[in-house]
Amino acid sequence: MKNERKYMTDWLDQVAWGSDGLVPAIAQDAETNTILMMAWMNREALQLTVAQQRAVYWSRSRQKLWFKGEESSNVQTLESIHLDCDNDVILLKVKQIGGVACHTGRQHCFFKQLKNNEWVVTESVLKDPAIMYKNHER
C-alpha cells in the first residue's frame, strides 16, 4: 500500500515547488486559447484540481484553498493539465463556465495594455462584480 501511495503522488514530486510551497498556475481557455488568469497552487490545490477536474488554487491573501467559482459561480472545469520545461509553472486548459474568469467581471484578468507608457483598459466588464459577489465580501 505504501508503494502504491508513493506511485500515486510521484507526479506531484516532479513539480519544482517554490520555497513557499507554491507554483504559479496559468489558466487558459481550452477552446479559444485565451489566457484567462494566473494564480498560485500548493500541493493540495493541484491534487484537488486533478481529483475534482475543476480548478482549485491557493489564495495567498486568504491563506486557504480557493475553489474557483465558489463565490462567483465562474467555475473552471479542467480539460488538461501541463507542466513547463523547468517543472515550475502549471498550465491548466479549462472550460470557463459563465465566460468570466476575472473578479472584475471581465472574460480574463489581462485587460490592461501598455500604450504610450500608460496602462489602458482594453476589455469591457461582462458581469457586474457586485452581482457576482452579492452574498460575499471581496
N, C-alpha and C positions, 0 to 999 in steps of 0.2 A: 504493500500500500504506500509506503514512504517513497519508493522509487517512482510509482505511478503519479503521486502528487508532484514530485520534482519534475517529471516529464511534462505535466500539465502546465507548469509555470516557467519552463525553460525559455519560452519566447519573451516573457517579461524580463528575465535576467539579461537578455541581449540588448535591452534599451539602455542607453547611456544617460541615466538619471542624473540631474544636476545635484549639486551639494545640498540643495534644499529638498531633494527627493521629487523634484518636478521635471517635466519635459514639456516643451511647447507643442501645442496641437493646433493644426490648421484645419478648419472645416471648409470643404469645397463642395459646391453643388454638383452632384454626380451627373446630372443631365446637361447643365449649361457650362460647367467648369468654372463658374464664378467663385472667387474666393469670398467666402461669407464672413469669416471671423477667425480670430486667433484666441486661444485660451490656454490654460495650463491643465495638466493631468498629473496625478500621482499614480502610484501603482494600483491602488484600489479603483480609482476612476477608470483607468484603462481596462482593468479586469471586468468591471461592471459594464462598460461600453460594449465589450465583446459578448459578455453573457446575455445582456438585455437587448443587444442590437439597436441601441439608441445612444446618443452622445451623453456622456457624463463627464463633467470637468471638476477641477478643484478650484474653488473660489478663494483666491488669496486674501481678498478683503474680508470675507466672512469666515475664513478658515474652516471650511466644510465642503463636502461634496455638493456639486451643483448639477442637478439633473436638468439639462437644457429643456426649457419649456415648462418646468414645474409651476412657474408663476404666470407665464405669458401664453401658454398653450402652443408656443412655437417650437415644437419638438423636432429634433433631428434624428431620423432613422438611419441606421448605418447600412450603406451599400457595400463598402470595402474599406480596409484599413491598410496603410502603408507606412514604412519606416524609411527614413532617408539614408544616404550612403554612410553617414557618420554615426548612425543609430541614435541621433539626439533630437530629432523632430518627427512628430507623428503627423500624418496626413489622413484625415477622415473624409471619405467621399460619402456624402449624405443626401438624403431627400429632406428638404426643408419644408416641414408642414406649416401651412399658413403663409408661406412666401416671405416671412420676415425673420431675419436672424439677429438683427441688432436691437438692443434695448431702447434705441431711439425711435424705433418703428420703421426703420429702413430695411431694404432687402439684405444689405450687408453692412459691415462695420467700416468699410473703407470708402466712405462717402466724401472725404475731403481730398482735394487735389491741389498741389502746389502750382500756382500760376503767378508769374511776376513777383516772386518772393512773398506770396500771400496764400494762405490756405483758403480755398474756395469750396463751399458745399456744392457737390455735383449730383446728389441723389435726393429725391423727394421722400418725405415721410409717407409711408403707405398705410400705417396704422398708428393712431394716437396712443402714445405710451400711457397716458392717463387712463385710457380704456383697457389696455393690455394688463396693466398692473393695478386696477382699481381696488382690489382687495389686498394688495401687498405694498409694502414700503420698498422703495428703490434706493 
